[in-house]
Amino acid sequence: MTNPTKYPQPPVELAGAVEAYLYDCEPDSNCGVCTALARELDEARAAKDWSRAYDAAAEVRNHPRHDTKPTDADCVKAGTRS
């Protein structure tokens, strides 16, 4: 007869893989919005507020790229053109 474990095992550590996937982003240093979001991300990570950190990183990733000219579809979506 075996002796099954009746308690949870220690947690599995993913060695930063998940953290990199969730929180890595590349803000544009010439953009005020990107700079503010990067600062918010740094503050949230320092406070270990992971939900707020993810939200800030996602906003940086989803912020329009600055090295390309916006298309008409981007302007319509942003409400700057009808």
Biopython code that builds the backbone (N, CA, C, O; Angstrom):
import numpy as np
from Bio.PDB.StructureBuilder import StructureBuilder

atoms = [
    (1, "MET", "N", (0.841, -1.179, 0.000)),
    (1, "MET", "CA", (0.000, 0.000, 0.000)),
    (1, "MET", "C", (0.886, 1.242, 0.000)),
    (1, "MET", "O", (1.924, 1.273, 0.661)),
    (2, "THR", "N", (0.477, 2.243, -0.730)),
    (2, "THR", "CA", (1.250, 3.480, -0.802)),
    (2, "THR", "C", (0.749, 4.475, 0.234)),
    (2, "THR", "O", (-0.347, 4.335, 0.776)),
    (3, "ASN", "N", (1.555, 5.457, 0.490)),
    (3, "ASN", "CA", (1.178, 6.535, 1.405)),
    (3, "ASN", "C", (0.962, 7.802, 0.594)),
    (3, "ASN", "O", (1.914, 8.551, 0.377)),
    (4, "PRO", "N", (-0.251, 8.068, 0.141)),
    (4, "PRO", "CA", (-0.483, 9.261, -0.664)),
    (4, "PRO", "C", (-0.293, 10.534, 0.163)),
    (4, "PRO", "O", (-0.553, 10.563, 1.366)),
    (5, "THR", "N", (0.168, 11.580, -0.521)),
    (5, "THR", "CA", (0.346, 12.867, 0.133)),
    (5, "THR", "C", (-1.020, 13.487, 0.386)),
    (5, "THR", "O", (-1.855, 13.563, -0.515)),
    (6, "LYS", "N", (-1.238, 13.925, 1.611)),
    (6, "LYS", "CA", (-2.538, 14.490, 1.973)),
    (6, "LYS", "C", (-2.472, 15.999, 2.159)),
    (6, "LYS", "O", (-3.371, 16.597, 2.751)),
    (7, "TYR", "N", (-1.444, 16.592, 1.671)),
    (7, "TYR", "CA", (-1.292, 18.040, 1.765)),
    (7, "TYR", "C", (-0.690, 18.540, 0.455)),
    (7, "TYR", "O", (-0.057, 17.776, -0.273)),
    (8, "PRO", "N", (-0.888, 19.820, 0.159)),
    (8, "PRO", "CA", (-0.360, 20.330, -1.114)),
    (8, "PRO", "C", (1.171, 20.339, -1.145)),
    (8, "PRO", "O", (1.836, 20.489, -0.120)),
    (9, "GLN", "N", (1.678, 20.178, -2.307)),
    (9, "GLN", "CA", (3.114, 20.248, -2.522)),
    (9, "GLN", "C", (3.545, 21.718, -2.536)),
    (9, "GLN", "O", (2.699, 22.601, -2.679)),
    (10, "PRO", "N", (4.828, 21.992, -2.392)),
    (10, "PRO", "CA", (5.294, 23.384, -2.487)),
    (10, "PRO", "C", (4.935, 23.972, -3.858)),
    (10, "PRO", "O", (4.828, 23.233, -4.837)),
    (11, "PRO", "N", (4.749, 25.287, -3.932)),
    (11, "PRO", "CA", (4.379, 25.895, -5.206)),
    (11, "PRO", "C", (5.492, 25.755, -6.240)),
    (11, "PRO", "O", (6.673, 25.687, -5.899)),
    (12, "VAL", "N", (5.101, 25.714, -7.480)),
    (12, "VAL", "CA", (6.049, 25.633, -8.581)),
    (12, "VAL", "C", (6.487, 27.055, -8.929)),
    (12, "VAL", "O", (5.645, 27.919, -9.177)),
    (13, "GLU", "N", (7.774, 27.299, -8.948)),
    (13, "GLU", "CA", (8.311, 28.608, -9.318)),
    (13, "GLU", "C", (8.613, 28.605, -10.814)),
    (13, "GLU", "O", (9.283, 27.698, -11.308)),
    (14, "LEU", "N", (8.130, 29.600, -11.527)),
    (14, "LEU", "CA", (8.325, 29.650, -12.971)),
    (14, "LEU", "C", (9.505, 30.526, -13.383)),
    (14, "LEU", "O", (9.665, 30.839, -14.563)),
    (15, "ALA", "N", (10.321, 30.918, -12.428)),
    (15, "ALA", "CA", (11.597, 31.597, -12.677)),
    (15, "ALA", "C", (11.483, 32.828, -13.567)),
    (15, "ALA", "O", (12.304, 33.024, -14.463)),
    (16, "GLY", "N", (10.488, 33.644, -13.330)),
    (16, "GLY", "CA", (10.378, 34.904, -14.042)),
    (16, "GLY", "C", (9.744, 34.829, -15.412)),
    (16, "GLY", "O", (9.520, 35.869, -16.030)),
    (17, "ALA", "N", (9.444, 33.647, -15.912)),
    (17, "ALA", "CA", (8.879, 33.532, -17.258)),
    (17, "ALA", "C", (7.517, 34.211, -17.340)),
    (17, "ALA", "O", (7.230, 34.920, -18.304)),
    (18, "VAL", "N", (6.695, 33.997, -16.350)),
    (18, "VAL", "CA", (5.365, 34.596, -16.354)),
    (18, "VAL", "C", (5.470, 36.097, -16.143)),
    (18, "VAL", "O", (4.761, 36.870, -16.786)),
    (19, "GLU", "N", (6.351, 36.508, -15.245)),
    (19, "GLU", "CA", (6.519, 37.936, -14.993)),
    (19, "GLU", "C", (6.959, 38.664, -16.257)),
    (19, "GLU", "O", (6.441, 39.738, -16.562)),
    (20, "ALA", "N", (7.894, 38.101, -16.983)),
    (20, "ALA", "CA", (8.344, 38.725, -18.226)),
    (20, "ALA", "C", (7.212, 38.785, -19.238)),
    (20, "ALA", "O", (7.052, 39.785, -19.939)),
    (21, "TYR", "N", (6.431, 37.723, -19.315)),
    (21, "TYR", "CA", (5.311, 37.676, -20.264)),
    (21, "TYR", "C", (4.267, 38.735, -19.924)),
    (21, "TYR", "O", (3.709, 39.363, -20.824)),
    (22, "LEU", "N", (3.998, 38.939, -18.638)),
    (22, "LEU", "CA", (2.935, 39.862, -18.237)),
    (22, "LEU", "C", (3.364, 41.325, -18.195)),
    (22, "LEU", "O", (2.580, 42.208, -18.543)),
    (23, "TYR", "N", (4.599, 41.591, -17.772)),
    (23, "TYR", "CA", (4.967, 42.965, -17.446)),
    (23, "TYR", "C", (5.978, 43.607, -18.382)),
    (23, "TYR", "O", (6.237, 44.802, -18.243)),
    (24, "ASP", "N", (6.572, 42.874, -19.338)),
    (24, "ASP", "CA", (7.533, 43.497, -20.243)),
    (24, "ASP", "C", (6.812, 44.339, -21.293)),
    (24, "ASP", "O", (5.791, 43.930, -21.847)),
    (25, "CYS", "N", (7.353, 45.499, -21.547)),
    (25, "CYS", "CA", (6.813, 46.390, -22.580)),
    (25, "CYS", "C", (7.919, 47.371, -22.955)),
    (25, "CYS", "O", (8.919, 47.479, -22.246)),
    (26, "GLU", "N", (7.747, 48.080, -24.059)),
    (26, "GLU", "CA", (8.755, 49.014, -24.544)),
    (26, "GLU", "C", (8.136, 50.399, -24.718)),
    (26, "GLU", "O", (7.665, 50.723, -25.809)),
    (27, "PRO", "N", (8.125, 51.224, -23.667)),
    (27, "PRO", "CA", (7.568, 52.565, -23.808)),
    (27, "PRO", "C", (8.485, 53.461, -24.642)),
    (27, "PRO", "O", (9.707, 53.310, -24.608)),
    (28, "ASP", "N", (7.897, 54.381, -25.380)),
    (28, "ASP", "CA", (8.648, 55.356, -26.177)),
    (28, "ASP", "C", (9.039, 56.501, -25.257)),
    (28, "ASP", "O", (8.170, 57.150, -24.676)),
    (29, "SER", "N", (10.332, 56.756, -25.117)),
    (29, "SER", "CA", (10.805, 57.794, -24.191)),
    (29, "SER", "C", (10.425, 59.202, -24.642)),
    (29, "SER", "O", (10.496, 60.138, -23.845)),
    (30, "ASN", "N", (10.024, 59.372, -25.902)),
    (30, "ASN", "CA", (9.632, 60.691, -26.401)),
    (30, "ASN", "C", (8.139, 60.944, -26.271)),
    (30, "ASN", "O", (7.652, 61.987, -26.707)),
    (31, "CYS", "N", (7.405, 60.010, -25.681)),
    (31, "CYS", "CA", (5.957, 60.130, -25.566)),
    (31, "CYS", "C", (5.590, 60.318, -24.091)),
    (31, "CYS", "O", (5.974, 59.513, -23.243)),
    (32, "GLY", "N", (4.853, 61.373, -23.797)),
    (32, "GLY", "CA", (4.441, 61.638, -22.424)),
    (32, "GLY", "C", (3.542, 60.564, -21.855)),
    (32, "GLY", "O", (3.656, 60.217, -20.679)),
    (33, "VAL", "N", (2.645, 60.029, -22.677)),
    (33, "VAL", "CA", (1.736, 58.968, -22.218)),
    (33, "VAL", "C", (2.541, 57.721, -21.862)),
    (33, "VAL", "O", (2.335, 57.126, -20.804)),
    (34, "CYS", "N", (3.456, 57.326, -22.744)),
    (34, "CYS", "CA", (4.283, 56.143, -22.484)),
    (34, "CYS", "C", (5.130, 56.337, -21.224)),
    (34, "CYS", "O", (5.266, 55.414, -20.421)),
    (35, "THR", "N", (5.692, 57.518, -21.048)),
    (35, "THR", "CA", (6.522, 57.807, -19.884)),
    (35, "THR", "C", (5.702, 57.714, -18.603)),
    (35, "THR", "O", (6.159, 57.139, -17.616)),
    (36, "ALA", "N", (4.487, 58.277, -18.612)),
    (36, "ALA", "CA", (3.619, 58.213, -17.436)),
    (36, "ALA", "C", (3.215, 56.772, -17.130)),
    (36, "ALA", "O", (3.194, 56.366, -15.969)),
    (37, "LEU", "N", (2.896, 56.005, -18.165)),
    (37, "LEU", "CA", (2.522, 54.602, -17.956)),
    (37, "LEU", "C", (3.699, 53.778, -17.443)),
    (37, "LEU", "O", (3.515, 52.896, -16.604)),
    (38, "ALA", "N", (4.897, 54.053, -17.933)),
    (38, "ALA", "CA", (6.085, 53.341, -17.461)),
    (38, "ALA", "C", (6.345, 53.664, -15.991)),
    (38, "ALA", "O", (6.726, 52.784, -15.218)),
    (39, "ARG", "N", (6.142, 54.920, -15.607)),
    (39, "ARG", "CA", (6.306, 55.313, -14.207)),
    (39, "ARG", "C", (5.259, 54.602, -13.331)),
    (39, "ARG", "O", (5.571, 54.119, -12.243)),
    (40, "GLU", "N", (4.008, 54.549, -13.831)),
    (40, "GLU", "CA", (2.950, 53.846, -13.109)),
    (40, "GLU", "C", (3.284, 52.359, -12.961)),
    (40, "GLU", "O", (3.049, 51.771, -11.905)),
    (41, "LEU", "N", (3.828, 51.758, -14.011)),
    (41, "LEU", "CA", (4.238, 50.350, -13.958)),
    (41, "LEU", "C", (5.316, 50.146, -12.904)),
    (41, "LEU", "O", (5.236, 49.207, -12.112)),
    (42, "ASP", "N", (6.329, 51.018, -12.884)),
    (42, "ASP", "CA", (7.403, 50.897, -11.900)),
    (42, "ASP", "C", (6.880, 51.030, -10.473)),
    (42, "ASP", "O", (7.281, 50.278, -9.585)),
    (43, "GLU", "N", (5.974, 52.000, -10.256)),
    (43, "GLU", "CA", (5.405, 52.206, -8.919)),
    (43, "GLU", "C", (4.578, 50.999, -8.488)),
    (43, "GLU", "O", (4.654, 50.575, -7.335)),
    (44, "ALA", "N", (3.792, 50.444, -9.405)),
    (44, "ALA", "CA", (2.951, 49.294, -9.080)),
    (44, "ALA", "C", (3.806, 48.064, -8.765)),
    (44, "ALA", "O", (3.499, 47.311, -7.841)),
    (45, "ARG", "N", (4.869, 47.865, -9.529)),
    (45, "ARG", "CA", (5.751, 46.726, -9.262)),
    (45, "ARG", "C", (6.442, 46.889, -7.922)),
    (45, "ARG", "O", (6.596, 45.914, -7.186)),
    (46, "ALA", "N", (6.865, 48.114, -7.587)),
    (46, "ALA", "CA", (7.515, 48.363, -6.298)),
    (46, "ALA", "C", (6.546, 48.101, -5.142)),
    (46, "ALA", "O", (6.950, 47.615, -4.086)),
    (47, "ALA", "N", (5.268, 48.426, -5.348)),
    (47, "ALA", "CA", (4.247, 48.210, -4.324)),
    (47, "ALA", "C", (3.696, 46.784, -4.350)),
    (47, "ALA", "O", (2.857, 46.422, -3.525)),
    (48, "LYS", "N", (4.168, 45.984, -5.297)),
    (48, "LYS", "CA", (3.688, 44.605, -5.493)),
    (48, "LYS", "C", (2.182, 44.563, -5.735)),
    (48, "LYS", "O", (1.488, 43.649, -5.290)),
    (49, "ASP", "N", (1.695, 45.576, -6.454)),
    (49, "ASP", "CA", (0.294, 45.627, -6.874)),
    (49, "ASP", "C", (0.260, 45.075, -8.294)),
    (49, "ASP", "O", (0.286, 45.832, -9.264)),
    (50, "TRP", "N", (0.203, 43.756, -8.405)),
    (50, "TRP", "CA", (0.387, 43.080, -9.685)),
    (50, "TRP", "C", (-0.734, 43.368, -10.677)),
    (50, "TRP", "O", (-0.493, 43.401, -11.884)),
    (51, "SER", "N", (-1.931, 43.572, -10.197)),
    (51, "SER", "CA", (-3.045, 43.885, -11.099)),
    (51, "SER", "C", (-2.814, 45.232, -11.776)),
    (51, "SER", "O", (-2.968, 45.358, -12.991)),
    (52, "ARG", "N", (-2.446, 46.233, -10.988)),
    (52, "ARG", "CA", (-2.186, 47.567, -11.541)),
    (52, "ARG", "C", (-0.957, 47.541, -12.448)),
    (52, "ARG", "O", (-0.921, 48.238, -13.462)),
    (53, "ALA", "N", (0.047, 46.742, -12.090)),
    (53, "ALA", "CA", (1.253, 46.631, -12.926)),
    (53, "ALA", "C", (0.908, 46.028, -14.279)),
    (53, "ALA", "O", (1.367, 46.510, -15.315)),
    (54, "TYR", "N", (0.096, 44.968, -14.270)),
    (54, "TYR", "CA", (-0.303, 44.353, -15.536)),
    (54, "TYR", "C", (-1.090, 45.346, -16.386)),
    (54, "TYR", "O", (-0.863, 45.449, -17.592)),
    (55, "ASP", "N", (-2.014, 46.079, -15.762)),
    (55, "ASP", "CA", (-2.821, 47.049, -16.515)),
    (55, "ASP", "C", (-1.934, 48.107, -17.176)),
    (55, "ASP", "O", (-2.145, 48.458, -18.337)),
    (56, "ALA", "N", (-0.947, 48.612, -16.443)),
    (56, "ALA", "CA", (-0.048, 49.631, -17.005)),
    (56, "ALA", "C", (0.785, 49.057, -18.142)),
    (56, "ALA", "O", (0.953, 49.707, -19.173)),
    (57, "ALA", "N", (1.310, 47.845, -17.967)),
    (57, "ALA", "CA", (2.114, 47.218, -19.029)),
    (57, "ALA", "C", (1.267, 46.965, -20.268)),
    (57, "ALA", "O", (1.725, 47.166, -21.393)),
    (58, "ALA", "N", (0.032, 46.523, -20.057)),
    (58, "ALA", "CA", (-0.860, 46.265, -21.198)),
    (58, "ALA", "C", (-1.163, 47.564, -21.941)),
    (58, "ALA", "O", (-1.226, 47.573, -23.170)),
    (59, "GLU", "N", (-1.352, 48.659, -21.204)),
    (59, "GLU", "CA", (-1.618, 49.938, -21.862)),
    (59, "GLU", "C", (-0.416, 50.394, -22.684)),
    (59, "GLU", "O", (-0.585, 50.919, -23.784)),
    (60, "VAL", "N", (0.791, 50.200, -22.165)),
    (60, "VAL", "CA", (1.995, 50.558, -22.936)),
    (60, "VAL", "C", (2.059, 49.710, -24.198)),
    (60, "VAL", "O", (2.313, 50.233, -25.283)),
    (61, "ARG", "N", (1.830, 48.400, -24.068)),
    (61, "ARG", "CA", (1.883, 47.518, -25.244)),
    (61, "ARG", "C", (0.816, 47.887, -26.269)),
    (61, "ARG", "O", (1.053, 47.777, -27.472)),
    (62, "ASN", "N", (-0.349, 48.322, -25.812)),
    (62, "ASN", "CA", (-1.454, 48.640, -26.719)),
    (62, "ASN", "C", (-1.452, 50.079, -27.198)),
    (62, "ASN", "O", (-2.248, 50.446, -28.063)),
    (63, "HIS", "N", (-0.562, 50.906, -26.642)),
    (63, "HIS", "CA", (-0.474, 52.302, -27.059)),
    (63, "HIS", "C", (0.019, 52.349, -28.511)),
    (63, "HIS", "O", (0.909, 51.582, -28.879)),
    (64, "PRO", "N", (-0.544, 53.234, -29.338)),
    (64, "PRO", "CA", (-0.135, 53.285, -30.751)),
    (64, "PRO", "C", (1.374, 53.474, -30.898)),
    (64, "PRO", "O", (2.010, 54.206, -30.140)),
    (65, "ARG", "N", (1.909, 52.800, -31.882)),
    (65, "ARG", "CA", (3.346, 52.923, -32.152)),
    (65, "ARG", "C", (3.649, 54.336, -32.634)),
    (65, "ARG", "O", (2.833, 54.954, -33.317)),
    (66, "HIS", "N", (4.807, 54.838, -32.282)),
    (66, "HIS", "CA", (5.162, 56.204, -32.628)),
    (66, "HIS", "C", (6.040, 56.304, -33.866)),
    (66, "HIS", "O", (6.291, 57.398, -34.371)),
    (67, "ASP", "N", (6.506, 55.160, -34.353)),
    (67, "ASP", "CA", (7.368, 55.199, -35.533)),
    (67, "ASP", "C", (6.580, 55.004, -36.827)),
    (67, "ASP", "O", (7.169, 54.922, -37.905)),
    (68, "THR", "N", (5.252, 54.928, -36.728)),
    (68, "THR", "CA", (4.420, 54.779, -37.915)),
    (68, "THR", "C", (3.342, 55.849, -37.908)),
    (68, "THR", "O", (2.919, 56.314, -36.850)),
    (69, "LYS", "N", (2.908, 56.230, -39.080)),
    (69, "LYS", "CA", (1.843, 57.211, -39.214)),
    (69, "LYS", "C", (0.507, 56.498, -38.976)),
    (69, "LYS", "O", (0.291, 55.416, -39.521)),
    (70, "PRO", "N", (-0.402, 57.085, -38.167)),
    (70, "PRO", "CA", (-1.684, 56.423, -37.931)),
    (70, "PRO", "C", (-2.489, 56.306, -39.216)),
    (70, "PRO", "O", (-2.460, 57.199, -40.063)),
    (71, "THR", "N", (-3.201, 55.207, -39.352)),
    (71, "THR", "CA", (-4.061, 55.003, -40.515)),
    (71, "THR", "C", (-5.409, 55.666, -40.254)),
    (71, "THR", "O", (-5.700, 56.071, -39.129)),
    (72, "ASP", "N", (-6.236, 55.776, -41.305)),
    (72, "ASP", "CA", (-7.575, 56.328, -41.136)),
    (72, "ASP", "C", (-8.383, 55.489, -40.145)),
    (72, "ASP", "O", (-9.163, 56.035, -39.365)),
    (73, "ALA", "N", (-8.201, 54.179, -40.172)),
    (73, "ALA", "CA", (-8.929, 53.303, -39.256)),
    (73, "ALA", "C", (-8.543, 53.596, -37.804)),
    (73, "ALA", "O", (-9.397, 53.569, -36.918)),
    (74, "ASP", "N", (-7.253, 53.876, -37.558)),
    (74, "ASP", "CA", (-6.817, 54.217, -36.205)),
    (74, "ASP", "C", (-7.458, 55.516, -35.745)),
    (74, "ASP", "O", (-7.863, 55.639, -34.590)),
    (75, "CYS", "N", (-7.549, 56.484, -36.649)),
    (75, "CYS", "CA", (-8.135, 57.782, -36.305)),
    (75, "CYS", "C", (-9.628, 57.654, -36.018)),
    (75, "CYS", "O", (-10.143, 58.293, -35.101)),
    (76, "VAL", "N", (-10.317, 56.835, -36.798)),
    (76, "VAL", "CA", (-11.739, 56.631, -36.570)),
    (76, "VAL", "C", (-11.953, 55.952, -35.217)),
    (76, "VAL", "O", (-12.837, 56.337, -34.451)),
    (77, "LYS", "N", (-11.130, 54.931, -34.931)),
    (77, "LYS", "CA", (-11.254, 54.219, -33.669)),
    (77, "LYS", "C", (-10.986, 55.169, -32.498)),
    (77, "LYS", "O", (-11.636, 55.061, -31.458)),
    (78, "ALA", "N", (-10.051, 56.086, -32.653)),
    (78, "ALA", "CA", (-9.717, 57.033, -31.589)),
    (78, "ALA", "C", (-10.714, 58.180, -31.515)),
    (78, "ALA", "O", (-10.696, 58.952, -30.556)),
    (79, "GLY", "N", (-11.575, 58.301, -32.505)),
    (79, "GLY", "CA", (-12.578, 59.361, -32.501)),
    (79, "GLY", "C", (-12.086, 60.694, -33.025)),
    (79, "GLY", "O", (-12.744, 61.717, -32.832)),
    (80, "THR", "N", (-10.928, 60.700, -33.692)),
    (80, "THR", "CA", (-10.402, 61.953, -34.230)),
    (80, "THR", "C", (-10.781, 62.184, -35.678)),
    (80, "THR", "O", (-10.487, 63.238, -36.241)),
    (81, "ARG", "N", (-11.425, 61.215, -36.278)),
    (81, "ARG", "CA", (-11.865, 61.350, -37.660)),
    (81, "ARG", "C", (-13.133, 60.547, -37.835)),
    (81, "ARG", "O", (-13.261, 59.473, -37.247)),
    (82, "SER", "N", (-14.067, 61.028, -38.618)),
    (82, "SER", "CA", (-15.326, 60.276, -38.812)),
    (82, "SER", "C", (-15.359, 59.587, -40.140)),
    (82, "SER", "O", (-16.339, 58.915, -40.463)),
]
sb = StructureBuilder()
sb.init_structure("model")
sb.init_model(0)
sb.init_chain("A")
sb.init_seg("    ")
for serial, (resi, resn, name, xyz) in enumerate(atoms, 1):
    if name == "N":
        sb.init_residue(resn, " ", resi, " ")
    sb.init_atom(name, np.array(xyz, "f"), 0.0, 1.0, " ", f" {name:<3s}", serial, name[0])
structure = sb.get_structure()
